[in-house]
Amino acid sequence: MNTTISSNGLPQLPLATTTAENSSAQTTTATPSASSSATPADDSVKLTDSARALHEASSANAPVDTQRVEQIKQALAAGTYKVDPHAIASKLVALDGQIGGTK
């Protein structure tokens, strides 16, 4: 699944450019000294069940029912596609419960 993020009309920021003297100054300041040895931090990340499921769903190559997609396209073009507002509302409430942790 490819996702494209648009700028939504926001201006593009210019990329930083470095000159030879800026790059040499950056390398000297970015080099850690021998006396300041950094110890690795004990960082950890814990994902919720919802986040784990979302990651699995987004990384899976789920098959697309092209016949169903075509049926929906034709119904939309003909103006005969019916929306069930109660089904949408109940799914939104269920999703809100999952996000809020109240399942």
C-alpha positions in Angstrom: 0.0 0.0 0.0 1.5 3.3 -1.1 0.6 6.5 0.8 1.3 9.9 -0.5 1.4 12.8 1.8 0.6 16.1 0.2 1.6 19.5 1.4 -2.1 20.6 1.6 -1.2 24.0 0.1 1.6 24.7 2.6 4.8 26.2 1.2 7.7 23.8 0.8 10.7 24.6 3.1 14.0 24.9 1.4 16.6 22.2 2.0 19.5 23.1 4.1 22.7 23.6 2.2 26.1 23.4 3.7 29.3 25.0 2.5 32.7 23.4 3.0 33.5 25.5 6.0 30.0 24.9 7.5 30.4 21.2 7.0 33.9 21.1 8.7 32.5 23.1 11.6 29.6 20.7 11.9 31.8 17.7 11.9 34.1 19.0 14.6 31.1 19.9 16.9 29.3 16.7 16.1 32.2 14.5 17.0 31.8 13.3 20.6 34.8 13.6 22.9 36.4 10.6 24.4 35.7 11.7 28.0 31.9 11.8 27.4 31.2 8.2 26.7 27.4 7.7 26.4 25.8 4.7 27.8 22.9 3.2 25.9 19.5 4.1 27.5 17.0 1.5 28.4 14.3 2.8 26.1 11.4 0.7 25.2 8.2 0.9 23.3 5.0 -0.9 24.1 2.3 -1.1 21.5 -1.4 -1.5 22.3 -3.4 -4.4 20.8 -5.1 -1.9 18.4 -1.8 -0.4 17.3 -0.4 -3.9 16.7 -3.5 -4.9 14.7 -3.3 -1.7 12.7 0.3 -2.3 11.9 -0.4 -5.9 10.8 -3.3 -4.7 8.6 -1.3 -2.0 6.9 1.7 -4.3 6.2 -0.4 -7.2 5.0 -1.1 -7.6 1.3 -4.8 -8.0 1.8 -6.6 -9.1 -1.4 -9.0 -6.7 -3.0 -12.4 -7.9 -4.1 -12.2 -6.2 -7.5 -15.7 -7.4 -8.4 -17.2 -5.7 -5.3 -15.2 -2.5 -6.0 -16.6 -2.5 -9.6 -20.2 -3.0 -8.3 -19.8 0.0 -5.9 -18.3 2.1 -8.7 -21.3 1.4 -10.9 -23.8 2.0 -8.2 -22.1 5.4 -7.4 -22.1 6.3 -11.1 -25.8 5.4 -11.4 -26.7 7.1 -8.2 -28.2 3.9 -6.7 -25.6 3.4 -3.9 -27.4 3.3 -0.6 -25.6 4.3 2.6 -26.7 2.8 5.9 -26.2 5.6 8.5 -26.9 3.3 11.5 -24.2 0.9 10.4 -21.7 3.7 10.0 -22.6 5.2 13.3 -22.3 1.9 15.2 -18.9 1.2 13.6 -17.7 4.7 14.5 -18.8 4.2 18.1 -17.0 0.9 18.2 -13.9 2.5 16.8 -14.1 5.3 19.3 -14.3 2.7 22.1 -11.2 0.9 20.8 -9.2 4.1 20.5 -10.3 5.2 24.0 -9.6 1.8 25.4 -13.1 1.0 26.5 -13.8 -1.7 23.9 
